[in-house]
Amino acid sequence: MTAPLAVTTHGLTRRYGDVVAVDGLDLEVAAQTVVALLGPNGAGKTTTVRMLATLEAPSAGTARVCGFDPVSQGDEVRRRISLTGQFAALEDNLTARENLVLMARLRGFRRATALRIVGELVDRLDLGEVRDTLIKNLSGGQRRRVDLAASLVVQPELLVLDEPTTGLDPRSRQMVWSTMRDLVAAGVTLLLTTQYLEEADVLADRIVLLDHGRVVATGTPTDLKSRIGEQRVDVVAVDTAALDQLVAALDGAFELQVLRERRSVSIPAPGGSADLAHIAAALRATGVPLDEVALRRPTLDDAFLALTAGTAA
């Protein structure tokens, strides 16, 4: 059976005068999955999530969020989603705990229930040390965690996260990732934008790569990596003279990609370790001095750069 969809868009477009921020976007987000919108600055990621979260109306196209139209049924959409934007939506002159209690009370919880929920969120996001600190005195990373906690006062059907770990230290980022995994396990759908390729690689079931408001590629992290080629062996010579010797010795025996600025050659190795052993034997036979020989698999960074190369230029 086909999984139900938490988000669908058809031809979703947003114009600002002559500027087209989102250009005919078709998007599907299956329920209880993590979908990452990835792309360079200005690709249309934030504009897309703002339209889905009812904060902006599209110029053209349609969308359904948790089964409802964000334009004509905005109240229904807002009841079912939570949004954490790029900037913390918190009151500077309240403490972290007071902000969270306020959010819970605005959601309709009685004070005793609100205090219980806030206590659980403080523990989940490791906010104990800062819970009684004014927001204006917190670091950017600490504010970010409080903001994320505020979006979880009610467990939503869809949690929209716009660059959720920007400014966080590695420990805090790992904690947020763990929280995201727990939410998906509990039945929440996550739609996130991120500037961290590692984050998309680790968390996302599917990545939608945007550039200039258009989808340029979509698939699992493994799919996107495989599109730019197989794994390869990178060989770094000790200097440019050694590189010239290496190219002359290997030319004809292997398919070589020569990167002179890195003093290296790259050789396709679809067979993995077996090809590495074969190439290593050939390298030893040349007698050329080398700095490094490594089997390298495509990374999401490689895919990102390759798939956006034309428009980025």
N, C-alpha and C positions, 0 to 999 in steps of 0.2 A: 504494500500500500504506500501511496505517496504521503510523505510527511506533511502535516498542515503548515501553512505559511503564516508567519507573524507579520511580515512586511512584504508588500508587492508594490512596484511602481511601473508605470508604462508611459514612456515619453516625458518623464518629469523634467521640467525646464524652469530655470529662474534667470531672468534678465534684470540687469540694472542699467537702464539706458541702452547704450550700445554694447555693453559688456554682458556676455553670456557666461554666467558662473556655473550653471548646470545645464547640460545640453542633451535633452532627450534621453534621460537616464532610465534604463530598464533594470530593475533590481528585484531579487527574491531572497528572503531570509527565512529559512525553515525554523519552525518553533524548536526551542530547547537546543539551539546551536549557537556558536560564536561566529559572527561574520565581521571581518575587519575591512574597513574602507582605508585603503592605502594609496598614497600619492604624494607628489611634491607639493610645496606650498602653493596655494592658489588653484589646486586641482578641483575644488568644489566639495570637499568632504564636509566641512562645517555647514555650508549652505544646505547640503542634502539633509543632514540630521536636523537642522532647524526647521525645514519644511515638514519632515516626518513628525516632529514634536509639536507642531501647530504654531511655531513661533514666527514663521513666514509663510505666506501663501505662494504657491507656484504660479509662474506666468503661463504655463501650459502643462498638459499631461495630468495623470491621475495617480493616486496612491491609496493604499489600504493599510492601516496599521491596527493589528489585533482585530481585523474584521471591519474596521470603521474608516470613514473618509475624514482625513485630518482637516479638511476645509469645512465641510457641512456638518460634521459630527465631532467637532473638536473636544467637547466636554467628555464624550465617551472615550476618546483616545487618551485624554489626560488622566482619566481615572485608572487607566491600565498601564501607563508607562511611568518611568522616572528618567530624568535627564540630568547628567552631570556635565556641565559645559566646561569650556576652557578656563573660565575664571570663577573663583569660588563665590557662590551666591549666599554669603553669610553676613550677619550683622557684626561689625567690628567691635562694638561696645558691649557685646554679650560674651560670656565664656563659651567654650566649646560645648559643654553640657547644656547650657541655657539655650544655645542655638538649636541643639537637637531636640530638646523638650518642646521648644516653640514649634518646630516642624511637626512633631508628633501631635501636638495639640491642634494645630491647623488642619491636620488630617482627621480630626474628630475623636481622638483617643482621650479618655478620662485621664486625670493627672497620674493616678497610680499606675495605670497601664503604660502611659507615656514614659514614666520613670523606669519601668521594667524594660521596655524596649530600648531605651537609651543606654541602660546598663549593659545590655547584651551587645549593642553596637560598639560601645567603648571597649569592651573586651575583644570583640572580633577584630577591630582595626587598631588595637594596641594604643588607645588614646588615654589610658589611665593617667599618665604623667602630665597631660596637658588639658584634662577635662575641665579644670577650674581656672584655666588661663584665658584672658581676653583674646578674642580672635586677632585683634590688631597687633598683639605681641607674639603671635606664632610665626614660625618660618613658613615659606611657601609650601614646602612639602607637608608640613603639619596641617596647614589650612586645607590642602588638597585631600588629605585623609578625612578630615571633618566633613568636607563637602560631599565626599563619597558616602560617608555614613548617613548624611542627611537624605541622600537619594534612596536609602534603604530602610527608612522609617517604616514604609509599607513595602512588602515584597511585590514588585511589579511583575506583570506578564512579560514586559519588554523593558530592559534597561539600556538606555542609550548613553554611551560614554564617549565624550569628545576629548581625545588625548588625556586619558585618565591618570597616567603616571608621569606626566610632565613635571619636572622639578623634584621628583622623589629620589631618595638615595636608594642604592641597590637592595637593602634590607626591606625598606618600605615597599618598593616595587614588587618584590617577591611576595610580600604579605597581601598586597592588592590582587596579584595574580591568583593566589590561593583562594581569596574570597570570591573571585570571579568563577573559579572552577566549582566551588561549593554552591554558588547560585545556580549555575547551569544544572548541576546534579539535582537541585531542588525544583527544577522545572522552569527556570527563568531563561528567556532568550536574550542574548547580548549582541548589540550592534555597536561597534566601537570604531573610532578613527584613531590613528596613532602615527607618530613620526618615528617610532622605534620598530625597525624591521624585526629585531629579535622578538619583540612583544607579539607581533602578528604571527611569526613563525611558531612561537610556543603555544599561543592561546587559540588561534583561529582554526575552525573547521573549514572555513572557506574565506578566501581573500578576493576582494573586488578592487582591482587596480584602476584608479582614476587619473586622468590627465586632461587638463583644460575642460573639465566638466563632463568628460565622456569616459565610458568604460573601455579600457584598452586591453584588459585581460581579466579573466576570472577563473578560479579553480582552487584546489587545495594548495598549501605551501609546496608539497611534493610535485604537484602538477606544474606549477609555475617554474620551479627549478628545472624540471625535466625539459621544458620548452626551449631552453637556451643551450642544450647540449648535454652530452654525457660527462662523467667525471674524467679527469685528465691528470697527467703527471707534469708538474712544473719543475723545471730545472734551472737553477740560478748559477751562472758562471762567476768566477772570482773577479774578472774584469772584462772589458770589451774585446781584448785580444783573444782571451779564452772563449768568449762567446762566438767569435768568428770561426775559431777552430772547431768548436762544437757543431755549429751549423754545417760546416763543410763535411765533417765526419758523419753526421746523421742524415744529411740530405739524400733523399731517395729511399732510405730505409724506413722512415716514419713520416707521417704528415705533421709538419712543424708549423707552429705559430710563433714567430719571432717578435719579442718585445724588447727592443734595444734599450729603451729608457730604464728597463728593469734588469738588464743583462740576463734575460731569461728566454727559454723556449718552452712552449707548452705542447704536449703530445696527447692526443686523445687516448683514453684508457677505459673503454667500455667494459673490459674484463676485470677491472678493479685490481686486486692484489696480484693476480696472475700476470696482467699486463705490466704492473709495476716491476715485478721480478725480471721480466723479459727486457724492459727498458733499462733497468739498473745494470744488467749484464752488458748491454750494448754500451752504456756509459763508461763502465770500467774498462772496456776494450779500447775506448778512444784515448784514455790516459789524460784527458783534459781536466785541469783542477776546477772543482766545483765548490760553491758555498752551500747549496741546499738541493735536495731532491725530495719532492713531496707529492703524494697522491691527494688530489684536491677534488672535492665534490662541489657542484654549483651551490651557491648560497642564495638566500632570498635577496641579499644585496645585489648579487649578480643579475638576478631576474629583474629586480626593480630598475636597475640601470639600463639593462638591455631593452626592456619592454617600453621604457619611456624615453629612449635615446633620441628618437626622431623628433618628438615634440619638444623635448628639453633643449635640443639644439636650436 
